[in-house]
Amino acid sequence: MEYVEIVGRKYPRVTIIWRDIIGAGAFGDLKDFRELVCPTFVTEGYLFDVFEDEGKRYVRTFSSYQKDDEADFGDRNCFPFSVLSRISQRDVEMALLFMA
């Protein structure tokens, strides 16, 4: 598994495929409404961790980092686990095992 090591900790590289909400404030007909679907996005980066809050799981990632004496992270994201594709959910679980 590809990873970066920052201050003695390994962070695996992950590809997160996820669905986002979409909204349309303008009026539309039935055809417009039926064409309104959630877009799929891809995020490339490194797995920081997975945590739980109020019974729901979340995934945190980053793409930029500084490897000096301290750990600094940039391009950070936090995703509800439920918006990840099944393949991405599996890949995150495998990455967590790698980090353990």
C-alpha positions in Angstrom: 0.0 0.0 0.0 1.4 3.4 -0.9 1.8 5.8 2.0 3.6 8.8 3.4 5.3 8.8 6.8 5.0 12.0 8.8 6.6 12.3 12.2 6.8 8.5 12.6 3.2 7.7 11.5 2.1 6.1 8.3 -0.8 7.6 6.3 -2.0 5.4 3.4 -3.0 6.9 0.1 -6.6 6.5 -0.8 -9.0 7.4 -3.6 -12.4 8.4 -2.2 -15.4 8.2 -4.6 -18.4 10.0 -3.1 -21.8 11.4 -3.9 -22.8 15.0 -3.1 -26.1 16.8 -2.8 -27.3 19.1 -5.5 -29.9 21.7 -5.5 -31.8 23.7 -8.1 -33.6 26.8 -7.0 -35.2 27.6 -10.3 -38.5 26.2 -11.4 -38.4 23.2 -13.7 -40.7 20.8 -15.4 -40.9 17.0 -14.9 -38.0 16.4 -17.3 -35.8 18.8 -15.4 -36.7 17.2 -12.1 -36.0 13.7 -13.3 -32.6 14.8 -14.6 -31.6 16.1 -11.1 -29.2 13.5 -9.7 -26.5 13.6 -7.2 -23.0 14.1 -8.8 -20.2 11.7 -8.1 -16.8 13.1 -7.1 -13.3 11.7 -6.7 -10.9 12.8 -4.0 -7.3 11.7 -4.0 -5.2 12.0 -0.8 -4.1 10.3 2.4 -6.2 8.8 5.1 -5.8 10.8 8.4 -8.4 8.8 10.4 -12.0 7.6 10.8 -14.0 8.8 13.8 -17.5 8.5 15.1 -19.8 11.3 16.3 -23.3 10.8 17.5 -23.3 7.2 16.1 -22.2 8.2 12.6 -18.8 7.5 11.1 -16.7 10.1 9.3 -13.5 9.9 7.3 -10.8 12.6 7.4 -8.3 13.0 4.6 -5.5 15.4 3.5 -3.5 16.0 0.3 -0.8 18.4 1.3 1.6 18.1 4.2 4.9 19.3 5.7 7.4 16.7 6.8 9.6 18.7 9.1 9.8 18.3 12.9 6.0 18.9 13.2 3.1 17.6 11.2 1.2 20.2 9.2 -1.7 19.1 7.0 -3.4 20.9 4.1 -6.2 20.3 1.6 -8.2 18.6 4.4 -11.6 17.0 4.0 -14.1 15.3 6.3 -16.7 13.0 4.7 -19.7 11.2 6.2 -18.8 7.6 5.7 -22.3 7.0 4.2 -21.6 9.2 1.1 -18.6 7.0 0.1 -19.1 4.4 -2.6 -19.0 0.8 -1.4 -15.6 0.3 -3.0 -14.3 3.4 -1.2 -15.8 2.2 2.1 -13.9 -1.1 1.7 -10.7 0.7 0.7 -10.9 2.9 3.8 -11.4 -0.1 6.0 -8.3 -1.8 4.5 -6.3 1.4 4.9 -7.3 1.6 8.6 -6.0 -2.0 9.1 -2.7 -0.9 7.5 -2.5 2.1 9.9 -3.1 -0.1 13.0 
